[in-house]
Amino acid sequence: MILFCEYVIPEIHQEAFTAWVHSFPEQWRGIKICENTAQPGVYVEIQSAATVEEAAEKEKERREGRSWGEMEQWVKGGREGLRIWTFRPLEINESA
């Protein structure tokens, strides 16, 4: 399973945001952060989860922990600007 978090950091806050991310690398262990090449300032965080329960725990932690209170100031729309989805792999039957 994949937990996918998406948010927008307006240009005026991007420097502060990226400096903050780089200052706390331990908060981002196991998480890949990517910026959209076509839409600068649109970021996604991608992390793996083994089960639905683990994905739910990670989503809860992402919404309530990991310095979200500090990060919220840079996100367009604040708390409502954080979108989180959990994706499960599609099983493909190759013998069909």
Number of C-alpha atoms within 10 A of each C-alpha: 16 17 21 20 19 17 23 22 25 15 13 10 14 16 12 13 19 11 10 13 15 11 10 11 9 10 12 14 9 10 14 12 15 13 16 11 9 7 9 13 20 18 18 20 16 17 19 17 17 10 12 15 10 14 21 15 12 18 18 12 13 15 17 12 11 13 13 16 12 11 16 18 14 18 23 17 13 16 16 10 14 18 13 18 12 18 14 12 7 7 6 7 6 5 4 4
